[in-house]
Amino acid sequence: MENRETRQINEFKVVDDRGNEYTVVEYQVGTEKASLKWIKAGPTWFCLSDGTAVDKVDDNTFKVSTIDRVLHRQP
């Protein structure tokens, strides 16, 4: 029997143009098999640590549409 659940798969720091730092969390739906191996089974989505939705522009750029702010991944 498969158990589909949402898991956090990544977390990283980003900064806006004003120098404010934020944490972006990446989630994905997955399936846990009988062997306890978790298998990715759906699209990923991103949000700030407070739950605000974030759109991915490219691998290093994210946009928070609710506050019209662009965030860049820190090296």
C-alpha positions in Angstrom: 0.0 0.0 0.0 1.3 3.4 -1.0 1.2 6.4 1.3 1.3 9.7 -0.5 2.5 12.6 1.5 4.1 16.0 1.2 7.7 16.4 2.3 10.2 19.1 2.5 13.0 18.3 0.1 15.2 21.4 0.1 15.7 24.6 2.0 18.0 27.6 1.1 18.6 31.3 1.7 17.7 34.0 -0.7 18.0 37.8 -0.5 16.0 40.6 -2.1 17.3 43.8 -3.7 17.2 45.6 -0.4 19.5 43.0 1.3 16.7 41.3 3.4 17.3 37.6 3.8 14.6 35.0 3.5 14.4 31.2 3.6 12.8 29.4 0.7 11.5 25.9 1.3 10.9 23.4 -1.5 8.1 20.7 -1.1 7.1 17.7 -3.2 4.5 15.0 -3.0 6.0 11.6 -2.7 5.2 8.0 -2.1 6.7 5.9 0.7 7.1 2.3 -0.4 7.2 -0.8 1.9 11.0 -0.6 2.0 10.6 2.9 3.6 12.2 4.5 0.5 10.6 7.8 -0.4 10.0 8.3 -4.1 9.2 11.7 -5.6 5.8 11.5 -7.3 4.7 15.0 -8.3 5.6 18.5 -9.1 7.6 20.7 -6.6 6.5 24.0 -5.2 8.2 26.7 -3.2 7.2 28.9 -0.3 8.9 31.2 2.2 9.4 29.8 5.7 6.3 31.6 6.8 4.2 29.9 4.1 4.0 32.7 1.5 3.9 31.2 -2.0 7.0 31.8 -4.2 7.2 31.4 -7.9 10.4 30.0 -9.4 11.8 32.1 -12.3 15.0 30.1 -12.7 17.3 28.1 -10.5 18.6 31.2 -8.8 15.7 33.6 -9.0 12.3 33.5 -7.2 9.4 35.9 -7.2 7.0 36.7 -4.4 3.9 37.9 -6.3 2.0 39.0 -3.2 4.6 41.7 -2.4 6.0 42.1 -5.9 9.6 41.3 -4.8 12.3 39.3 -6.6 14.6 37.1 -4.5 18.0 35.8 -5.5 19.7 32.6 -4.2 22.8 33.3 -2.2 26.0 31.7 -3.5 
